[in-house]
Amino acid sequence: SVVYTDPFWKRNFPGQLLEAAKDGRVRVYIADVVLRELRRNFEKQLDKEFSAISSANSNIKKLSRRHQDIPALTKDKYLEDFDKYYEELFKNKNIIKLPTDESMFNDLLDRAIERKKPFTDNRSEFKDAVIWITYFKYAKEKGLQNCHLLSNNKKDFTDTDGKLHPELKSDYDKFEVHITIDDFYKANKETIDKPLIEFQQWIDKQTINDKYVFDLLFDNETDKVYEEVRRKFDNADPSSFVNDREVGNVFGGYVNVDEVEWYDCDDIEIDVIKDYAIISGKLTLNVTLELYGYNSVRDPGDDKFPHYGSADREVTVYFNFIFDKDETPKSFEVTDVE
């Protein structure tokens, strides 16, 4: 398996391949037998490392008077983590597990008798035959083009030039073989990254400046901005906005946000992520506040919270949102209000 030593796809190119699949730029198919082999190899590696920890504990005990064993999680915990990881991975529609079809075994028997690839005269690669039949039959049935087999088994899958072996090509000739994920990604980088490159080129041509973002948000997000500003003053003390000498002592009450005047937008930053960007910045607003105090000595019919003044405050709203070729803000977020 090309991820034998990297079952969680942590290396750079495997990680990039998974990201490309999650974005819909490629589809990754993993045969059930490959997953089972990968899990078994992972378990064998764990056994090896746990044995090393046990030996280390034993050796240190011989050298010292006081030694506390190096703790290690049980193997079952790591295997459980492996299972959960792939369970989550296969929830993505572009990362697909292909089950082993029991009906293939007559085909396997014929290949073994005839020594047809991936079987050879020297050894019977039952597992590799299951893998190949799983992949090519699925691809052929679905009419998939531009298929890529990632396997480090050059001997049984390729000819002397590194191309798909002629006997396998007779099954389905739409496959190219790559020995590592790195080789596959490098050979197909232009195709895989094409949407990202195109989006970067597209966004470079847009005039996304302070005014553009101001107008974009004013046309689409005024309600959300107003709600976040209102929330800012939910528990505000109205007396903090007035001069006691002008209105006297005020106790309790509340602040109501009346008008919000959009004044300016600046500090715009654009971060291209994939085939979209995250735009962040800040808005400067002028907010009119209506102040209501608590009337504890009111007569019948008097307002419980009489209005006693207004105040204007400049407010800064920090925001970000997702922006793509639709040219409308998505997932608009207010990160702070000052």
Buried (B, 14 or more C-beta within 10 A) or exposed (E): BBBEEBBBBEBEBBBBBBBBBBBEBBBBBBBBBBBEBBBEBBBEBBEEEBEEEEEEBEEEEEEEEEEEEEEBEEBEEBBEEBEEEBEEBBEBEBBEBBEBBEEBEEBBEEBBEEEBBBBEEEEBBBBBBBBBBBBBBBBBEEEBEEBBBBBEBEBBBBBEEEBBBEBBBEBBEBBBBBBBBBBBBEEBBEEBBEBBEEBEEBBEEEEBEEEBBBEBBEEBBEEBBBEBBBEBBEEBBBBEBBEEEEBEEBEEBBBBBEEBEBEBBEEBEBEBEBBBBBBBBBBBBBBBBBBBBBBEEEEEEEEEBBEBBBBEBEBBBBBBBBBBEEEEBEEBBBEEBE
